[in-house]
Amino acid sequence: MKFIVRYSLCVRKVAAMPKEGDHICFCPLKGVIDIISKKWALLIVNSLGNHGTLRFNGLMEELEGISPKTLSDTLKGLQAERLIRRESFAEIPPRVEYSLTDDGVELRKAIIPLLKWAAARNGGNRERCAPTYRGIAAHRVKNSTQ
């Protein structure tokens, strides 16, 4: 039995198994795909997933090579999509912590099969790890079920 999934620009509810005429579409990705397709976004999501909560400077250390402006802009975008939460504490000096929302945790879980697919496609060859990411701790997924 062969299933054909049609992609369109409209939203229709899809049951567990597609029926004739049902389809899924890319519409729910609008906004989310714009932010997660940025170079650092998934690394930030993974870093927060690895550590739970991090402050701005902790993220800067995890994401070696990111500029403060890029980190700030990407955090704002992830927050706007409700993938991360920003918690400010009324202290001196001020303290701000970032963590994943439930949607952010689900996104991270959803990305892991894609990473496994890409690793298998590359034959598990770690040499094919992009030199850009090799030195960045956040490019390694921790606490995932193998």
C-alpha positions as CSV (number, residue, x, y, z in Angstrom):
1,M,0.0,0.0,0.0
2,K,1.4,3.4,-1.0
3,F,0.6,6.7,0.7
4,I,0.9,9.9,-1.2
5,V,1.3,13.0,1.0
6,R,0.4,16.2,-0.8
7,Y,1.8,19.5,0.5
8,S,-0.1,22.7,0.0
9,L,-0.5,26.1,1.5
10,C,-3.7,25.4,3.4
11,V,-4.4,23.6,6.7
12,R,-6.7,20.6,7.0
13,K,-6.9,18.2,9.9
14,V,-5.3,14.9,9.2
15,A,-6.1,11.7,10.9
16,A,-3.5,9.2,12.0
17,M,-3.4,7.6,8.6
18,P,-4.0,9.8,5.6
19,K,-7.3,9.1,3.8
20,E,-7.8,9.9,0.2
21,G,-8.1,13.7,-0.2
22,D,-6.5,14.4,3.2
23,H,-3.2,16.1,3.2
24,I,-0.6,17.8,5.5
25,C,0.9,21.1,4.6
26,F,3.8,23.4,5.5
27,C,1.6,26.1,7.0
28,P,2.2,25.2,10.7
29,L,5.9,25.7,10.0
30,K,5.4,29.4,9.1
31,G,7.4,31.5,11.5
32,V,9.0,28.5,13.2
33,I,11.0,27.5,10.2
34,D,12.2,31.0,9.7
35,I,13.8,31.0,13.1
36,I,15.1,27.4,13.4
37,S,16.7,27.6,10.0
38,K,19.1,30.2,11.3
39,K,22.7,28.9,11.9
40,W,22.7,29.2,15.7
41,A,19.0,28.5,16.6
42,L,19.1,24.7,16.9
43,L,22.5,24.9,18.6
44,I,20.9,27.2,21.2
45,V,17.9,24.9,21.6
46,N,20.2,22.0,22.0
47,S,22.5,23.8,24.5
48,L,19.5,24.7,26.7
49,G,18.3,21.1,26.4
50,N,21.7,19.9,27.5
51,H,21.9,22.2,30.5
52,G,18.3,23.1,31.4
53,T,19.0,26.7,32.2
54,L,21.7,29.0,31.1
55,R,22.5,32.7,31.4
56,F,23.5,34.8,28.4
57,N,27.3,34.5,29.1
58,G,26.9,30.7,29.6
59,L,25.3,30.5,26.1
60,M,28.2,32.6,24.8
61,E,30.7,30.1,26.2
62,E,28.7,27.1,24.8
63,L,28.4,28.7,21.4
64,E,32.0,29.6,20.8
65,G,32.1,32.0,17.8
66,I,28.6,33.6,18.1
67,S,28.5,37.3,18.4
68,P,26.5,38.9,21.3
69,K,24.2,40.6,18.8
70,T,23.5,37.4,16.9
71,L,22.9,35.5,20.1
72,S,20.5,38.3,21.4
73,D,18.6,38.4,18.1
74,T,18.3,34.6,17.9
75,L,17.1,34.4,21.5
76,K,14.4,37.0,20.8
77,G,13.2,35.1,17.8
78,L,13.1,31.8,19.7
79,Q,11.3,33.5,22.5
80,A,8.8,35.1,20.0
81,E,8.0,31.5,18.7
82,R,7.6,30.4,22.4
83,L,10.4,27.8,22.1
84,I,12.4,29.3,24.9
85,R,11.6,31.3,28.0
86,R,13.4,34.3,29.4
87,E,13.3,34.8,33.1
88,S,14.5,38.1,34.7
89,F,15.3,38.3,38.3
90,A,15.0,41.6,40.2
91,E,18.5,41.5,41.6
92,I,21.6,43.6,41.6
93,P,23.4,42.9,39.3
94,P,20.4,41.9,37.1
95,R,20.2,38.2,36.3
96,V,18.4,36.7,33.2
97,E,18.1,33.0,32.6
98,Y,17.0,31.1,29.5
99,S,15.4,27.7,29.3
100,L,13.3,25.6,26.9
101,T,9.5,25.8,27.0
102,D,7.5,22.6,26.5
103,D,7.4,23.3,22.8
104,G,11.2,23.8,22.8
105,V,11.7,20.4,24.5
106,E,9.4,18.8,21.9
107,L,11.3,20.5,19.0
108,R,14.6,19.2,20.4
109,K,13.1,15.7,20.6
110,A,11.7,16.0,17.0
111,I,15.2,17.0,15.7
112,I,17.0,14.0,17.1
113,P,15.6,11.6,14.4
114,L,16.7,14.0,11.7
115,L,20.2,14.1,13.2
116,K,20.3,10.3,13.4
117,W,19.2,10.1,9.7
118,A,21.9,12.6,8.7
119,A,24.5,10.6,10.7
120,A,23.5,7.3,9.0
121,R,23.5,9.0,5.6
122,N,27.1,10.1,6.3
123,G,28.0,6.6,7.4
124,G,28.4,7.8,11.0
125,N,31.7,9.4,9.8
126,R,32.6,12.0,12.5
127,E,35.2,13.4,10.1
128,R,32.3,14.9,8.2
129,C,31.4,17.0,11.2
130,A,31.6,20.5,9.9
131,P,34.8,22.2,11.2
132,T,32.6,25.2,12.1
133,Y,30.8,23.1,14.7
134,R,33.5,20.7,15.9
135,G,34.7,23.0,18.6
136,I,31.3,24.0,19.8
137,A,30.1,22.0,22.8
138,A,26.4,22.7,22.0
139,H,26.6,20.7,18.7
140,R,26.6,17.5,20.8
141,V,23.2,16.2,22.0
142,K,23.2,15.0,25.6
143,N,20.4,13.0,27.4
144,S,18.8,11.6,24.3
145,T,17.6,8.1,24.0
146,Q,19.9,6.3,21.6
